[in-house]
């Protein structure tokens, strides 16, 4: 089966644009595809799903053991003709969590996108550096923002360096806007369908799709994870709208494999949480929709009543902010659910960013005392009441207290990845099943 990676020489080089262009072109050809994203990013996979209508999955070696990561690829790509993995940052950035590390582990050929803006002969130096920096599976290059006059030169460079020319993507206005947490989401992008179709046409004209489709091969052998099951088919209500859109599909699939049923709802437009045995309030952009969320008093009261009544709940980042008494934004201060005392407020800077390991100071919904969870943070907001049930430790040794963790609640800024913490997922699923009895 075809499998290749679109990686970049740096962040912002155009790899998401190239990835979506290729996915759109494959869809136009009628070629089924699965799409993957290295690292913990939520937004790029939204564009993958919008582009190809394909199954998507994150591949993150901080969160997952190698067997689980390989299992996720195998399961997600089942039944499709092509798998495309989008890298993260620059190809080599991130050490054992880098796109390079994922390429090596999964035996996936990598195609490097080079931003050619402001360069000519120096493009060759960049290519040579990537090819020779360390052992790799680089199959060739795609050249972004390349003037047509330089196409013969880069083809000659590829020949001289013994690598493949996989095409170029000319400078275009068909790019995606950014804001503080990355790209503006696919659902909020104006004329998204037309943009993606136009990108697909560009890829068909300028990218060597037939050559890309020759790349790939089998996965290394791996031991599939053992997924425990719970009884009673508990129902988990998952917030899913413009304010709460940061959810990993593979996490929900894992809970379904455990025997749970997933029911989506909107805190913005629905009047109450569906009849459920558990609740997930994911991250997203509640600050952009604070007035609408605050105006939905029936939903706020229902969430407050249900959580206070012991409904097993995971509330991450934006979901955690929503549970506060108040959410302050640039537009004012808005009453929220009132489960967490105090106010969530903007800091005007990146408050926390990166991977953390959480160690429980006391037992609760997801683990016992001394248990560990792997998580990541990326937020410009802070709280008057961050909690202190876990100690968060970054890779550089910095640490702080965070999260409210009781027998029925996990609420804090750190985002979890339950596919990498099956015991925590099982603990949550069992709490939901017990609630159903």
CORFEN-V380284 format. One record per residue. RES is the residue in one letter. PSI is psi as a letter, one per 40 degrees, with the letter a starting at -180 (none if undefined). Layout:
res:RES psi:PSI
res:RES psi:PSI
//
This chain:
res:X psi:i
res:X psi:h
res:X psi:h
res:X psi:i
res:X psi:h
res:X psi:h
res:X psi:i
res:X psi:i
res:X psi:e
res:X psi:i
res:X psi:i
res:X psi:e
res:X psi:e
res:X psi:e
res:X psi:d
res:X psi:d
res:X psi:d
res:X psi:d
res:X psi:d
res:X psi:d
res:X psi:d
res:X psi:d
res:X psi:d
res:X psi:d
res:X psi:d
res:X psi:d
res:X psi:d
res:X psi:d
res:X psi:e
res:X psi:f
res:X psi:h
res:X psi:i
res:X psi:i
res:X psi:i
res:X psi:i
res:X psi:i
res:X psi:h
res:X psi:h
res:X psi:a
res:X psi:e
res:X psi:h
res:X psi:d
res:X psi:d
res:X psi:d
res:X psi:d
res:X psi:d
res:X psi:d
res:X psi:d
res:X psi:d
res:X psi:d
res:X psi:d
res:X psi:e
res:X psi:f
res:X psi:i
res:X psi:i
res:X psi:i
res:X psi:i
res:X psi:i
res:X psi:h
res:X psi:h
res:X psi:e
res:X psi:d
res:X psi:d
res:X psi:i
res:X psi:i
res:X psi:d
res:X psi:d
res:X psi:d
res:X psi:d
res:X psi:d
res:X psi:d
res:X psi:d
res:X psi:d
res:X psi:d
res:X psi:d
res:X psi:d
res:X psi:e
res:X psi:h
res:X psi:e
res:X psi:i
res:X psi:d
res:X psi:i
res:X psi:h
res:X psi:h
res:X psi:h
res:X psi:h
res:X psi:a
res:X psi:h
res:X psi:a
res:X psi:i
res:X psi:d
res:X psi:e
res:X psi:h
res:X psi:e
res:X psi:b
res:X psi:e
res:X psi:e
res:X psi:i
res:X psi:d
res:X psi:d
res:X psi:d
res:X psi:d
res:X psi:d
res:X psi:d
res:X psi:d
res:X psi:e
res:X psi:f
res:X psi:h
res:X psi:h
res:X psi:h
res:X psi:h
res:X psi:h
res:X psi:h
res:X psi:h
res:X psi:h
res:X psi:e
res:X psi:h
res:X psi:e
res:X psi:i
res:X psi:c
res:X psi:d
res:X psi:e
res:X psi:d
res:X psi:d
res:X psi:d
res:X psi:d
res:X psi:d
res:X psi:d
res:X psi:d
res:X psi:d
res:X psi:d
res:X psi:e
res:X psi:d
res:X psi:i
res:X psi:h
res:X psi:i
res:X psi:f
res:X psi:h
res:X psi:d
res:X psi:a
res:X psi:i
res:X psi:h
res:X psi:h
res:X psi:i
res:X psi:f
res:X psi:h
res:X psi:i
res:X psi:d
res:X psi:e
res:X psi:e
res:X psi:d
res:X psi:d
res:X psi:d
res:X psi:d
res:X psi:d
res:X psi:d
res:X psi:d
res:X psi:d
res:X psi:d
res:X psi:d
res:X psi:e
res:X psi:f
res:X psi:i
res:X psi:i
res:X psi:h
res:X psi:e
res:X psi:a
res:X psi:i
res:X psi:h
res:X psi:i
res:X psi:h
res:X psi:i
res:X psi:e
res:X psi:g
res:X psi:i
res:X psi:h
res:X psi:i
res:X psi:i
res:X psi:a
res:X psi:d
res:X psi:e
res:X psi:a
res:X psi:i
res:X psi:h
res:X psi:i
res:X psi:d
res:X psi:d
res:X psi:e
res:X psi:h
res:X psi:h
res:X psi:f
res:X psi:d
res:X psi:d
res:X psi:d
res:X psi:d
res:X psi:d
res:X psi:d
res:X psi:d
res:X psi:d
res:X psi:d
res:X psi:d
res:X psi:d
res:X psi:d
res:X psi:d
res:X psi:d
res:X psi:e
res:X psi:i
res:X psi:g
res:X psi:d
res:X psi:d
res:X psi:d
res:X psi:d
res:X psi:e
res:X psi:e
res:X psi:i
res:X psi:a
res:X psi:a
res:X psi:i
res:X psi:i
res:X psi:i
res:X psi:i
res:X psi:i
res:X psi:h
res:X psi:i
res:X psi:i
res:X psi:h
res:X psi:h
res:X psi:i
res:X psi:i
res:X psi:i
res:X psi:i
res:X psi:e
res:X psi:f
res:X psi:i
res:X psi:h
res:X psi:h
res:X psi:h
res:X psi:h
res:X psi:h
res:X psi:g
res:X psi:a
res:X psi:d
res:X psi:d
res:X psi:g
res:X psi:e
res:X psi:g
res:X psi:h
res:X psi:h
res:X psi:d
res:X psi:d
res:X psi:d
res:X psi:d
res:X psi:d
res:X psi:d
res:X psi:d
res:X psi:d
res:X psi:d
res:X psi:e
res:X psi:e
res:X psi:i
res:X psi:h
res:X psi:h
res:X psi:h
res:X psi:i
res:X psi:i
res:X psi:h
res:X psi:e
res:X psi:d
res:X psi:d
res:X psi:i
res:X psi:e
res:X psi:i
res:X psi:h
res:X psi:i
res:X psi:h
res:X psi:i
res:X psi:e
res:X psi:i
res:X psi:h
res:X psi:h
res:X psi:h
res:X psi:i
res:X psi:a
res:X psi:b
res:X psi:f
res:X psi:d
res:X psi:d
res:X psi:e
res:X psi:f
res:X psi:d
res:X psi:d
res:X psi:d
res:X psi:d
res:X psi:d
res:X psi:e
res:X psi:g
res:X psi:d
res:X psi:d
res:X psi:d
res:X psi:d
res:X psi:d
res:X psi:d
res:X psi:d
res:X psi:d
res:X psi:d
res:X psi:d
res:X psi:d
res:X psi:d
res:X psi:e
res:X psi:e
res:X psi:h
res:X psi:h
res:X psi:h
res:X psi:h
res:X psi:h
res:X psi:h
res:X psi:b
res:X psi:d
res:X psi:d
res:X psi:d
res:X psi:d
res:X psi:d
res:X psi:e
res:X psi:i
res:X psi:d
res:X psi:i
res:X psi:h
res:X psi:h
res:X psi:a
res:X psi:e
res:X psi:e
res:X psi:a
res:X psi:h
res:X psi:h
res:X psi:h
res:X psi:a
res:X psi:d
res:X psi:e
res:X psi:d
res:X psi:h
res:X psi:i
res:X psi:a
res:X psi:i
res:X psi:h
res:X psi:i
res:X psi:i
res:X psi:e
res:X psi:e
res:X psi:i
res:X psi:h
res:X psi:d
res:X psi:i
res:X psi:h
res:X psi:i
res:X psi:i
res:X psi:i
res:X psi:h
res:X psi:h
res:X psi:h
res:X psi:h
res:X psi:d
res:X psi:i
res:X psi:i
res:X psi:a
res:X psi:d
res:X psi:d
res:X psi:i
res:X psi:i
res:X psi:h
res:X psi:e
res:X psi:i
res:X psi:i
res:X psi:i
res:X psi:h
res:X psi:i
res:X psi:i
res:X psi:i
res:X psi:g
res:X psi:i
res:X psi:e
res:X psi:i
res:X psi:i
res:X psi:i
res:X psi:e
res:X psi:g
res:X psi:e
res:X psi:i
res:X psi:f
res:X psi:e
res:X psi:i
res:X psi:h
res:X psi:h
res:X psi:h
res:X psi:i
res:X psi:d
res:X psi:e
res:X psi:e
res:X psi:i
res:X psi:i
res:X psi:i
res:X psi:i
res:X psi:i
res:X psi:h
res:X psi:h
res:X psi:h
res:X psi:a
res:X psi:e
res:X psi:e
res:X psi:h
res:X psi:h
res:X psi:h
res:X psi:i
res:X psi:d
res:X psi:h
res:X psi:h
res:X psi:i
res:X psi:g
res:X psi:e
res:X psi:d
res:X psi:e
res:X psi:g
res:X psi:d
res:X psi:d
res:X psi:d
res:X psi:d
res:X psi:d
res:X psi:d
res:X psi:d
res:X psi:d
res:X psi:d
res:X psi:d
res:X psi:d
res:X psi:d
res:X psi:d
res:X psi:d
res:X psi:d
res:X psi:none
//
